[in-house]
Amino acid sequence: YTMADVQWSVWAVLLWPSLLIVCIPLDCKDEQGSLSRCPSITQEKLLDRVIQHAELIYRVSEESCTLFEEMFVPFPLRLQRNQAGSACITKALPIPSSKSEIQQISDKWLLHSVLMLVQSWIEPLVYLQTTLDRYDDAPDMLLNKTKWVSDKLISLEQGVVVLIKKMLDEGILTTNHSEQSLLQYDVQPEMLESVMRDYALLSCFKKDAHKMETFLKLLKCRQTDKYNCA
Protein backbone atom coordinates (compact mmCIF):
# COMPACT_ATOMS: atom_id res chain seq x y z
CA TYR A 1 0.00 0.00 0.00
CA THR A 2 1.29 3.49 -0.78
CA MET A 3 1.80 6.30 1.70
CA ALA A 4 -1.11 8.11 0.03
CA ASP A 5 -3.36 5.17 0.91
CA VAL A 6 -2.32 5.33 4.55
CA GLN A 7 -2.79 9.10 4.61
CA TRP A 8 -6.28 8.70 3.20
CA SER A 9 -7.17 6.19 5.91
CA VAL A 10 -5.78 8.46 8.64
CA TRP A 11 -7.71 11.41 7.20
CA ALA A 12 -10.93 9.40 7.21
CA VAL A 13 -10.43 8.39 10.84
CA LEU A 14 -9.70 11.96 11.92
CA LEU A 15 -12.68 13.33 10.01
CA TRP A 16 -15.46 10.98 11.08
CA PRO A 17 -16.24 12.59 14.48
CA SER A 18 -17.16 15.83 12.69
CA LEU A 19 -19.89 13.94 10.87
CA LEU A 20 -21.86 13.98 14.12
CA ILE A 21 -21.93 17.76 13.86
CA VAL A 22 -22.31 18.54 10.16
CA CYS A 23 -24.56 15.71 9.02
CA ILE A 24 -28.31 15.70 9.38
CA PRO A 25 -29.71 12.99 11.66
CA LEU A 26 -32.46 10.70 10.37
CA ASP A 27 -35.44 12.81 9.29
CA CYS A 28 -34.28 15.93 11.16
CA LYS A 29 -34.03 18.15 8.10
CA ASP A 30 -34.84 21.30 10.04
CA GLU A 31 -32.05 20.86 12.56
CA GLN A 32 -28.78 20.97 10.67
CA GLY A 33 -25.67 21.17 12.80
CA SER A 34 -27.57 20.13 15.91
CA LEU A 35 -27.76 17.12 18.16
CA SER A 36 -30.98 18.31 19.73
CA ARG A 37 -34.00 16.19 20.56
CA CYS A 38 -35.18 16.34 16.96
CA PRO A 39 -38.85 17.23 17.58
CA SER A 40 -39.69 16.70 13.91
CA ILE A 41 -39.89 12.95 14.54
CA THR A 42 -41.32 10.99 17.46
CA GLN A 43 -39.18 8.71 19.57
CA GLU A 44 -41.19 5.68 18.45
CA LYS A 45 -40.86 6.55 14.79
CA LEU A 46 -37.15 7.26 15.14
CA LEU A 47 -36.57 3.90 16.83
CA ASP A 48 -38.49 2.16 14.02
CA ARG A 49 -36.34 3.87 11.40
CA VAL A 50 -33.13 3.07 13.23
CA ILE A 51 -34.21 -0.59 13.35
CA GLN A 52 -34.96 -0.51 9.62
CA HIS A 53 -31.46 0.84 8.97
CA ALA A 54 -29.94 -1.91 11.10
CA GLU A 55 -32.00 -4.59 9.34
CA LEU A 56 -30.90 -3.41 5.91
CA ILE A 57 -27.26 -3.14 6.96
CA TYR A 58 -27.30 -6.70 8.28
CA ARG A 59 -29.03 -8.04 5.17
CA VAL A 60 -26.57 -6.37 2.79
CA SER A 61 -23.62 -7.44 4.95
CA GLU A 62 -24.80 -11.03 4.56
CA GLU A 63 -25.07 -10.64 0.80
CA SER A 64 -21.63 -9.02 0.61
CA CYS A 65 -20.01 -11.76 2.67
CA THR A 66 -21.59 -14.51 0.56
CA LEU A 67 -20.63 -12.80 -2.70
CA PHE A 68 -17.05 -12.26 -1.55
CA GLU A 69 -16.83 -15.89 -0.44
CA GLU A 70 -18.08 -17.20 -3.78
CA MET A 71 -15.79 -14.92 -5.78
CA PHE A 72 -12.49 -15.08 -3.91
CA VAL A 73 -12.30 -17.67 -1.11
CA PRO A 74 -11.13 -21.19 -2.00
CA PHE A 75 -13.65 -23.71 -0.74
CA PRO A 76 -11.27 -25.48 1.72
CA LEU A 77 -10.65 -22.15 3.47
CA ARG A 78 -14.28 -21.15 3.92
CA LEU A 79 -14.50 -22.93 7.24
CA GLN A 80 -12.16 -20.31 8.66
CA ARG A 81 -15.08 -17.89 8.71
CA ASN A 82 -16.43 -19.76 11.72
CA GLN A 83 -13.15 -19.11 13.53
CA ALA A 84 -13.10 -15.39 12.72
CA GLY A 85 -15.10 -14.39 15.79
CA SER A 86 -12.13 -14.92 18.07
CA ALA A 87 -10.15 -12.27 16.18
CA CYS A 88 -12.85 -9.67 15.55
CA ILE A 89 -11.77 -6.07 16.11
CA THR A 90 -14.69 -5.42 18.46
CA LYS A 91 -13.98 -8.36 20.74
CA ALA A 92 -12.39 -6.11 23.38
CA LEU A 93 -15.43 -3.84 23.64
CA PRO A 94 -17.65 -4.23 26.74
CA ILE A 95 -20.49 -5.65 24.65
CA PRO A 96 -22.75 -8.34 26.17
CA SER A 97 -22.47 -11.63 24.31
CA SER A 98 -24.55 -14.27 26.07
CA LYS A 99 -28.35 -14.26 26.10
CA SER A 100 -28.45 -13.82 29.86
CA GLU A 101 -26.07 -10.83 29.72
CA ILE A 102 -28.16 -9.19 27.01
CA GLN A 103 -31.36 -9.65 28.98
CA GLN A 104 -29.83 -8.12 32.11
CA ILE A 105 -28.36 -4.92 30.67
CA SER A 106 -30.30 -1.67 30.82
CA ASP A 107 -31.84 0.23 27.93
CA LYS A 108 -28.97 2.69 28.32
CA TRP A 109 -26.35 0.04 27.69
CA LEU A 110 -28.30 -1.51 24.84
CA LEU A 111 -28.10 1.83 23.05
CA HIS A 112 -24.50 2.51 24.04
CA SER A 113 -23.53 -1.00 22.89
CA VAL A 114 -25.06 -0.34 19.47
CA LEU A 115 -23.25 3.01 19.26
CA MET A 116 -19.91 1.46 20.21
CA LEU A 117 -20.32 -1.23 17.55
CA VAL A 118 -21.33 1.27 14.88
CA GLN A 119 -18.48 3.67 15.61
CA SER A 120 -15.92 0.88 15.82
CA TRP A 121 -16.74 -0.23 12.26
CA ILE A 122 -16.62 3.14 10.49
CA GLU A 123 -12.85 3.17 9.95
CA PRO A 124 -12.48 -0.54 9.07
CA LEU A 125 -15.16 -0.19 6.40
CA VAL A 126 -13.25 2.75 4.91
CA TYR A 127 -10.23 0.45 4.76
CA LEU A 128 -12.31 -2.31 3.18
CA GLN A 129 -13.46 0.06 0.44
CA THR A 130 -9.88 0.93 -0.47
CA THR A 131 -8.66 -2.65 -0.49
CA LEU A 132 -11.58 -4.01 -2.54
CA ASP A 133 -10.93 -1.35 -5.16
CA ARG A 134 -7.56 -3.06 -5.77
CA TYR A 135 -9.08 -6.43 -6.66
CA ASP A 136 -8.71 -6.87 -10.42
CA ASP A 137 -11.96 -8.78 -10.86
CA ALA A 138 -14.10 -7.50 -7.99
CA PRO A 139 -17.67 -7.17 -9.35
CA ASP A 140 -19.35 -3.79 -9.19
CA MET A 141 -22.15 -5.40 -7.18
CA LEU A 142 -19.76 -6.18 -4.33
CA LEU A 143 -18.14 -2.74 -4.43
CA ASN A 144 -21.54 -1.05 -4.46
CA LYS A 145 -22.83 -3.12 -1.55
CA THR A 146 -19.84 -2.39 0.66
CA LYS A 147 -19.98 1.32 -0.23
CA TRP A 148 -23.72 1.36 0.54
CA VAL A 149 -23.16 -0.31 3.92
CA SER A 150 -20.39 2.14 4.78
CA ASP A 151 -22.67 5.09 4.03
CA LYS A 152 -25.65 3.61 5.86
CA LEU A 153 -23.52 2.92 8.92
CA ILE A 154 -22.93 6.65 9.29
CA SER A 155 -26.69 7.25 8.97
CA LEU A 156 -27.29 4.61 11.63
CA GLU A 157 -24.77 6.32 13.92
CA GLN A 158 -26.64 9.61 13.52
CA GLY A 159 -29.96 7.96 14.33
CA VAL A 160 -28.63 6.21 17.44
CA VAL A 161 -27.05 9.45 18.69
CA VAL A 162 -30.37 11.29 18.39
CA LEU A 163 -32.19 8.35 19.97
CA ILE A 164 -29.84 8.45 22.97
CA LYS A 165 -30.53 12.16 23.39
CA LYS A 166 -34.29 11.56 23.17
CA MET A 167 -34.54 8.52 25.41
CA LEU A 168 -31.80 9.05 27.96
CA ASP A 169 -31.31 12.80 28.10
CA GLU A 170 -27.56 12.48 28.50
CA GLY A 171 -24.27 12.79 26.72
CA ILE A 172 -22.87 10.44 24.14
CA LEU A 173 -20.52 7.56 24.80
CA THR A 174 -17.79 7.56 22.17
CA THR A 175 -15.03 5.17 21.27
CA ASN A 176 -11.45 6.28 20.73
CA HIS A 177 -9.72 5.71 17.42
CA SER A 178 -5.97 5.95 17.04
CA GLU A 179 -3.34 5.44 14.39
CA GLN A 180 -2.47 2.19 16.11
CA SER A 181 -5.60 0.60 14.69
CA LEU A 182 -4.38 1.51 11.19
CA LEU A 183 -1.05 -0.23 11.59
CA GLN A 184 -2.62 -3.66 11.17
CA TYR A 185 -3.60 -2.59 7.63
CA ASP A 186 -0.34 -0.87 6.66
CA VAL A 187 1.25 -4.05 5.38
CA GLN A 188 1.65 -5.36 1.83
CA PRO A 189 0.28 -8.90 2.17
CA GLU A 190 0.38 -11.83 -0.18
CA MET A 191 -2.81 -12.07 -2.22
CA LEU A 192 -4.32 -15.00 -0.35
CA GLU A 193 -3.48 -13.41 2.99
CA SER A 194 -5.17 -10.21 1.86
CA VAL A 195 -8.25 -12.11 0.69
CA MET A 196 -8.57 -14.00 3.97
CA ARG A 197 -8.11 -10.83 6.01
CA ASP A 198 -10.87 -9.08 4.07
CA TYR A 199 -13.02 -12.19 4.40
CA ALA A 200 -12.56 -12.19 8.17
CA LEU A 201 -13.38 -8.48 8.27
CA LEU A 202 -16.62 -9.00 6.33
CA SER A 203 -17.55 -11.98 8.49
CA CYS A 204 -16.96 -10.07 11.71
CA PHE A 205 -18.93 -7.09 10.47
CA LYS A 206 -21.85 -9.33 9.52
CA LYS A 207 -21.82 -10.79 13.03
CA ASP A 208 -21.72 -7.35 14.66
CA ALA A 209 -24.41 -6.01 12.31
CA HIS A 210 -26.65 -8.80 13.57
CA LYS A 211 -25.90 -7.74 17.16
CA MET A 212 -26.87 -4.15 16.34
CA GLU A 213 -30.18 -5.30 14.92
CA THR A 214 -30.82 -7.67 17.84
CA PHE A 215 -30.10 -5.03 20.50
CA LEU A 216 -32.33 -2.45 18.82
CA LYS A 217 -35.21 -4.91 18.43
CA LEU A 218 -34.90 -5.89 22.08
CA LEU A 219 -35.06 -2.21 22.99
CA LYS A 220 -38.20 -1.85 20.87
CA CYS A 221 -39.73 -4.87 22.59
CA ARG A 222 -39.00 -3.39 26.02
CA GLN A 223 -40.81 -0.21 25.00
CA THR A 224 -43.98 -2.14 24.10
CA ASP A 225 -44.01 -5.38 26.12
CA LYS A 226 -41.40 -5.10 28.84
CA TYR A 227 -42.05 -8.46 30.55
CA ASN A 228 -42.17 -10.72 27.50
CA CYS A 229 -38.96 -9.92 25.65
CA ALA A 230 -36.72 -12.89 24.91
Secondary structure, 3 states (H helix, E strand, C coil): CCHHHHHHHHHHHHHHHHHHHHCCCCCCCCCCCCCCCCCCCCHHHHHHHHHHHHHHHHHHHHHHHHHHHHHHCCHHHHHHHHHHHHHCCCCCCCCCCCHHHHHHCCHHHHHHHHHHHHHHHHHHHHHHHHHHCCCCCCCHHHHHHHHHHHHHHHHHHHHHHHHHHHHHCCCCCCCCCCCHHHHCCCCCCCHHHHHHHHHHHHHHHHHHHHHHHHHHHHHHHHHHCHHHCC
